[in-house]
Every structure is written in structure tokens, then in C-alpha cells.
């Protein structure tokens, strides 16, 4: 028991504890909060956020940040549906994810080679992606309805009533955990987050690692966009806008240090579920948007004050 | 060393330090000249006033962003403070003159208080600025929605007209004077105060600043509070321009992001310790003039967002020239 407690992070425990408290508090309001159907529904909605958070977590572990999420999600959703219209439905998902990969690689090159601060470079890429999408829709009316496969992946439940989207999240999650725990790439990611100069001096091609992480983040965002397009059965402008802050908040609430080098994937899962559940419960309680925003921000600050405080700077 | 050479090297040093600012000013002058020479009406007071009213809003928000950035932090809530104070101003700046005056003080205080809360969480809570302001931004947006669930409200009409029109015999846009006042009354005294110098020191090396006896907490608190105050001033100006208040998340988000871009274009380092609010003002002017240029050159509207994005990306990548000059790659990792 003692060994087990040592192995799990305090943030992860608190985040999961808070999820349980949320569910219990919700069940006082309405017993349906504890029904399997409601929980599975929450997991399905959380899966989209989970995909995005998985990618952005790698970038945050490096000590960087990816602010291009909103429009890369949109790129994934809109380009996949457009590709289905141009070349047939089998091209939809690969092309959507490929576009995310391209933008992700550009992000990585800007940060790793040009050494522009990631915050501002990914912001620029976000604006460029927005411009490309506006140009893409204008005047041509490309196909925007999702293919049957996309809808099936996002909406249907194949096994035991568990949504397919949750399986995709689980597969991606396992892949990320394997990368972080079992491959040199994972070690290098943590190492760069702690001290890039030292990692470089150890003979690691740090630039390649950074490009890789941004590329994965771009792919994850685009994949989430593809599924979101399937979920709402069409891709549309600005569909990714509501996902930037929750994704970063989920990663940080899960105990990943915003300056990089520390964090576990289990924590990110906890953060994603926590954020989705909080949003869902507030909306079921018909809390007005104003109250939702205040509670949402308050919970993030409050939880981080409990376990996310930094060291005092003493020389 | 004679006095003459001392002042010369001093001058060179200063020019070197404000290289970013000088480039920003030059780029702005070039772009604005291009804009005016291609504008059908030319250099007339209405053209300049319209341009100034739009540019001053972003310039004030960019000034607000500069202060936390100088300390090595960041304020992702400036746009939301801007929106919140806009909503507040549309509710309380009206009625009798004394009520208007009281309302203005209230709006500015609300902005400063929001900034102070950010600073207090960063200093005493020891949370990272980026995540703190991400969260408080949501809270301030919530307050904006509380005050103004639907767009509306109004503001004292005479004052709004005065602030968005011209003074001195219809020659100088009033909004530019307001910006100048913000620089003279808030920025310059802060820049040359002990606390202001402390902010630069913290941004350069927090540990060294602490060891040198800089009041870390007080300096950061002042930076965030003044940042909130400036964002509140910008929110007040927005109310004068639009005559109403709107709790709009896209407006808040756009201004936050553009303010960061303006700070970078104006020559302030995102790592802190170098730059200043004057540069950010010109960075904001440049961003605004890009939009105006697209208008006078009749770029197809569909191409405008892409063009703006590429220009923004290019502008922030300019600093990359340094990368290709360093001889030792290790210098890059700090």
C-alpha cells in the first residue's frame, strides 16, 4: 500500500478524488449522474478533449505550448470532409490527419530551428490555418458533411455499449504511455523539459524531438477534429475554438508542470475527465454561462493552489 | 575617457537596447505612409482619427500585456479584463457629470483589481502566470456575462463623442492624447521607478534580482495591477467607441492574442527583461495598419485572413535572424 501510494502522484489522486466528489454531489441533485449511460456519455464527450490533450501534453512536457489547437482541430474536421468530396470517402480520415501533421511539423520547425517562442509561433500558425480554412470555404462550397465511417467512429457503440470514440482515445493513450515510458523518445521529452542544453550536450538531436512532439500534437488535434466532424456530422469554421483552454487546463490540472519536465499521462486522463464532468454537471444544473465560467476558472485556480504551487525563488 | 566618448558609447548602448523599438517605429512609419498615399482621401483628419480610434484600443491592451511580459510572465486575461471593463463601463458611466466621473473611477478600479488578483495569485499562490491568467480570464469573462448577458447598455454620449473625435481645432485625435496620457502618467513613471527597474531585473534573472534585494513580490504585484489598470482604460475607450458593452469571448481572445503579437513586434522579449511599452504601442499600430492596408489595396476579402496570418507569422519570426548568427549552439538554450 505504501509503495503504491508513493508511485502515484498527489495531483492525480486529488484530481480523481475531485471527480468522485463531483459525481457524488451531482447524484444528490439527480440520481442519473451515477447511471452507466450518463457516465459513458461523459466519456464519449471527454474522448474528443482527451485526444487533443494527449498531443498538447507532449508539447507541454517539453516546456513549450501549442496555441494552434483551435484551428488545427478545425483543419482536421473541414479537410477530412472536403477530401471525401474530392477523392472519395476513404480519403477523408487520412487526409484530415495528414493536414494536421503538416501544420504540426511547421510548428515544430519554427520552434526548434528558428527558435521563436512556441507561444507566439503556434499563435501565428493558428492564424495561418484560419486563413487557409476561410479561403478553402469561400466561393467553392466544398463538401462539409462527414462520411459514414467518421460518424460511426464518433457516435456508434460497437462493444458493450462503450462508445467507439473512447476506444480511439484509449488506443492513443496507450501509444502515448508507451512512448513516454518505454522509448528513448519519451525519456528525451522529459529531459528536454528539464534542461534542453544538457540534453543537447548528451548527444540528443533535440530539434528532431521537438519537431516530433509538435507533429504528434498537430495530428492529435486534427484527429479530434475529424471525430468532432463525425459527431456533429459536419465540419465547420471555428469548430475547434472551445477546446484550447480546456485542453491546456486538463493537462495542467492532471499535474503536468506547465514549464515542462514533469507529468504523467494518468494525470492528463484525470484532468480531461474532471473538466468534461464539471462542464456537464454545470450544464445539467442549468447554470447560466456566466456562473459556469466563474466556477470553471475558480476550480482551476483553487485546485492548483492545493497542489500546483511552485518553489520560492531564493537566489 | 572623455565625456564626449562616454556619451557617445552611452548613446550607442541605448540605441542597441532599443533596436526593436526603432525597427517597429520605422516599419510603422513606412506602412502608414503607404496607407495614406494609397487612401482615396489622403492624409485628412477623419482618416487619421478613425485609424487612431481603432489602433489606440489595441495599443492600450498591448501596453497592459507588456508589464507582465517584462517580468518574465504573461497575462492571458488582458483581453477578458478589457471585455469585462467594457461591460462595466456600459453600465455605470452615465447620468450626471459626477456620476460619470465616479463611473470612470469605478471602471479603472475594477481593471486594477482584476490585475491585482492575477498578481496576488502569481506572487503569493506561486502559480505559473500563464495558467493563472488562463483561469482568471474565464472568471473575468463570467463577470462580464453577469453584467451584460446580452450586448447593450450605453455610455455618456457627449464624453464618448469627445473621446473619439478631435481636439485643438479638430487637428489631433483625442484618443491619441489619451494614449499619450497613459504613457506619461502610468508607463514612464513606472519605468523609472525602483519597482519598474525591479521588474526588468526580475525578467532578466529572478534569482539574481532576489539576491540583489529587489522586492520581487511587490514589483510583480505592481506590474500585474498596472496591467489590469491599462486593460481597464482600454475597456473604457472601447465603450466610448462602440457606445455599448458586449461580453464577447472572441473579442477578448483576439485582443489577448494580438496584444502578445504586438508586444513581440514592438521588440519586447517574451522571456522578459528587455523592451518596453512604447515598442508595444508601435507593434499594435503596425498590426492595425496591416488591416488598413488590406483595405486600401482591395485584397479579396477571402484572402485577408490568410494574408494577416502570414504577415503575423513572418513578423514574429524576424527575431530568428539571431539564430543564424550564433557561433555556439549552446547559446540558444537559455
Contacts between the chains, C-beta under 8 A, distances in Angstrom:
chain1	res1	chain2	res2	distance
A	65	B	130	7.4
A	67	B	257	7.8
A	110	B	313	7.9
A	110	B	317	6.7
A	113	B	323	7.5
A	114	B	317	5.6
A	114	B	320	3.8
A	114	B	323	6.1
A	115	B	320	6.5
A	115	B	323	5.1
A	115	B	332	5.7
A	116	B	316	5.9
A	116	B	317	5.5
A	116	B	319	6.7
A	116	B	320	5.9
A	117	B	264	7.9
A	117	B	270	4.5
A	117	B	271	7.4
A	119	B	74	7.3
A	119	B	130	7.9
A	119	B	260	7.0
A	119	B	270	6.6
A	120	B	260	6.1
A	120	B	261	6.7
A	120	B	264	5.3
A	120	B	270	6.4
A	120	B	316	4.8
A	121	B	313	7.4
A	121	B	316	6.6
A	121	B	317	7.2
A	123	B	257	5.6
A	123	B	260	6.7
A	123	B	261	6.9
A	123	B	312	7.8
A	123	B	316	7.8
A	124	B	261	7.8
A	124	B	309	6.6
A	124	B	312	5.0
A	124	B	313	3.4
A	124	B	316	5.6
A	124	B	317	7.6
A	125	B	313	6.8
A	126	B	257	8.0
A	126	B	309	7.9
A	127	B	305	7.3
A	127	B	308	6.4
A	127	B	309	3.4
A	127	B	312	5.3
A	127	B	313	7.0
A	128	B	306	6.7
A	128	B	309	3.7
A	128	B	310	6.0
A	128	B	313	5.8
A	129	B	309	7.5
A	130	B	305	5.5
A	130	B	309	6.3
A	131	B	303	7.8
A	131	B	304	7.8
A	131	B	305	3.9
A	131	B	306	2.7
A	131	B	307	6.9
A	131	B	308	6.7
A	131	B	309	4.2
A	131	B	310	7.2
A	132	B	306	5.9
A	134	B	302	6.2
A	134	B	305	4.6
A	134	B	306	6.9
A	135	B	302	5.4
A	135	B	303	6.4
A	135	B	305	7.6
A	135	B	306	5.4
A	138	B	302	3.7
A	139	B	302	6.6
A	195	B	333	7.8
A	196	B	333	4.7
A	197	B	330	5.9
A	197	B	333	3.4
A	197	B	334	7.2
A	200	B	329	7.1
A	200	B	330	7.4
A	200	B	333	6.3
A	201	B	330	7.5
A	241	B	250	7.9
A	245	B	134	5.9
A	245	B	137	8.0
A	245	B	138	6.9
A	248	B	131	7.3
A	248	B	134	6.5
A	249	B	131	7.6
A	249	B	134	6.7
A	249	B	135	7.1
A	252	B	131	5.1
A	258	B	128	4.6
A	258	B	130	6.1
A	258	B	131	5.2
A	259	B	128	6.6
A	288	B	145	7.5
A	288	B	149	7.5
A	289	B	142	7.7
A	289	B	145	5.5
A	290	B	142	4.7
A	290	B	143	7.3
A	290	B	144	7.9
A	290	B	145	3.6
A	290	B	146	4.3
A	290	B	149	7.0
A	291	B	142	6.7
A	291	B	146	8.0
A	292	B	142	7.2
A	293	B	138	4.8
A	293	B	139	6.7
A	293	B	141	5.1
A	293	B	142	3.3
A	293	B	145	6.6
A	294	B	138	7.5
A	294	B	139	5.1
A	294	B	142	3.5
A	294	B	143	6.9
A	294	B	146	7.9
A	295	B	142	7.9
A	296	B	135	7.9
A	296	B	138	5.2
A	296	B	142	7.8
A	297	B	135	4.3
A	297	B	136	5.9
A	297	B	137	7.1
A	297	B	138	3.5
A	297	B	139	3.7
A	297	B	142	6.8
A	298	B	135	7.7
A	298	B	139	6.2
A	300	B	131	7.4
A	300	B	134	7.4
A	300	B	135	3.8
A	300	B	138	7.5
A	301	B	121	6.2
A	301	B	125	7.6
A	301	B	127	7.2
A	301	B	132	6.7
A	301	B	135	4.7
A	301	B	136	6.7
A	301	B	139	7.8
A	304	B	125	7.7
A	304	B	127	5.3
A	304	B	131	6.7
A	304	B	132	7.8
A	304	B	135	7.7
A	305	B	121	7.7
A	305	B	125	5.1
A	305	B	127	6.9
A	308	B	127	6.1
A	308	B	131	7.8
A	309	B	125	6.4
A	309	B	126	4.5
A	309	B	127	6.5
A	310	B	126	4.4
A	310	B	127	7.0
A	310	B	128	6.8
A	311	B	126	7.5
A	312	B	126	6.8
A	313	B	206	4.9
A	313	B	207	5.8
A	313	B	210	5.6
A	313	B	216	6.8
A	314	B	207	7.6
A	314	B	210	6.5
A	315	B	207	4.9
A	315	B	208	7.7
A	315	B	210	5.7
A	315	B	211	4.5
